[in-house]
């Protein structure tokens, strides 16, 4: 898995948690038409987009809007069904390599 979660966690002041969406396709969040997608070599994945949008909406409603019905989406380690968390919020983040630092600037 390619992820910039370590780099982002170093820059974010609060606790962080990485969740993996089962069955998600690499690059599945991208929307629109791509050359690779047109050639059949991968592209946007509607299931990945739908699941991530639902998780993000729940997080924003519970964490920022303070909606009690969605509070669990903003809690660390909350059971959110099939989405599994793999990032330990209390662990010291790894120092990103040079390549990861360069990618985070783009």
C-alpha positions as CSV (number, residue, x, y, z in Angstrom):
1,X,0.0,0.0,0.0
2,X,1.3,3.4,-0.9
3,X,0.2,6.1,1.6
4,X,1.4,9.5,2.8
5,X,-0.3,9.0,6.2
6,X,3.0,9.2,8.0
7,X,3.9,12.5,6.5
8,X,0.4,13.9,7.2
9,X,0.4,12.7,10.8
10,X,3.7,14.6,11.4
11,X,2.1,17.8,10.2
12,X,-1.3,17.4,12.0
13,X,-1.4,18.6,15.6
14,X,-4.0,16.2,16.9
15,X,-4.2,12.4,17.1
16,X,-4.4,10.6,13.8
17,X,-5.9,7.3,12.7
18,X,-5.5,5.5,9.3
19,X,-8.5,3.5,8.2
20,X,-8.4,1.0,5.3
21,X,-11.5,0.6,3.3
22,X,-11.9,-3.1,2.3
23,X,-12.0,-3.7,-1.4
24,X,-10.9,-0.2,-2.2
25,X,-9.1,0.2,-5.5
26,X,-5.8,2.1,-5.7
27,X,-6.6,5.4,-7.3
28,X,-10.3,4.7,-6.8
29,X,-11.0,8.1,-5.4
30,X,-10.1,10.0,-8.5
31,X,-13.0,11.3,-10.4
32,X,-13.4,12.1,-14.1
33,X,-12.0,10.4,-17.1
34,X,-8.3,9.5,-17.2
35,X,-6.1,8.1,-19.9
36,X,-5.5,4.9,-17.8
37,X,-9.2,4.5,-17.2
38,X,-10.1,4.9,-20.8
39,X,-7.5,2.2,-21.7
40,X,-9.0,-0.1,-19.1
41,X,-5.9,0.0,-16.9
42,X,-7.8,1.3,-13.8
43,X,-9.6,4.4,-12.9
44,X,-12.2,5.7,-10.5
45,X,-14.1,3.1,-8.5
46,X,-17.7,4.1,-7.5
47,X,-17.7,1.7,-4.5
48,X,-14.6,3.2,-3.1
49,X,-15.9,6.7,-3.6
50,X,-19.2,5.9,-2.0
51,X,-17.7,4.3,1.1
52,X,-15.1,7.1,1.6
53,X,-17.7,9.8,1.1
54,X,-19.9,8.2,3.8
55,X,-17.0,7.9,6.3
56,X,-15.9,11.4,5.6
57,X,-19.4,12.8,5.9
58,X,-19.9,11.0,9.2
59,X,-16.6,12.3,10.5
60,X,-17.4,15.9,9.5
61,X,-20.9,15.8,11.0
62,X,-19.7,14.2,14.2
63,X,-16.4,16.0,14.7
64,X,-16.9,19.5,13.3
65,X,-20.7,20.0,13.4
66,X,-21.0,18.2,16.8
67,X,-24.0,16.1,15.7
68,X,-24.4,13.4,18.4
69,X,-25.8,10.9,16.0
70,X,-22.5,10.8,14.1
71,X,-20.1,11.2,17.1
72,X,-18.7,7.7,16.7
73,X,-17.3,8.7,13.3
74,X,-15.0,11.2,15.0
75,X,-13.8,8.9,17.9
76,X,-10.5,7.2,17.7
77,X,-10.8,3.4,17.5
78,X,-14.5,3.5,16.9
79,X,-16.1,0.4,15.4
80,X,-17.3,1.6,12.0
81,X,-18.1,-1.8,10.5
82,X,-15.9,-3.1,7.7
83,X,-13.5,-0.1,7.7
84,X,-10.6,-1.3,9.8
85,X,-8.1,1.0,11.5
86,X,-4.4,0.2,11.4
87,X,-2.8,3.4,12.6
88,X,-2.0,3.6,16.3
89,X,-2.7,7.2,17.3
90,X,-0.4,6.9,20.3
91,X,2.6,5.6,18.3
92,X,5.4,7.8,17.4
93,X,5.1,8.5,13.7
94,X,8.0,7.3,11.5
95,X,10.2,10.0,10.0
96,X,9.3,10.1,6.3
97,X,11.9,9.3,3.8
98,X,13.2,11.9,1.3
99,X,10.9,10.6,-1.5
100,X,7.8,10.8,0.8
101,X,8.7,14.4,1.7
102,X,9.0,15.3,-1.9
103,X,5.7,13.7,-2.8
104,X,3.9,15.5,0.0
105,X,4.9,18.9,-1.5
106,X,3.1,18.1,-4.8
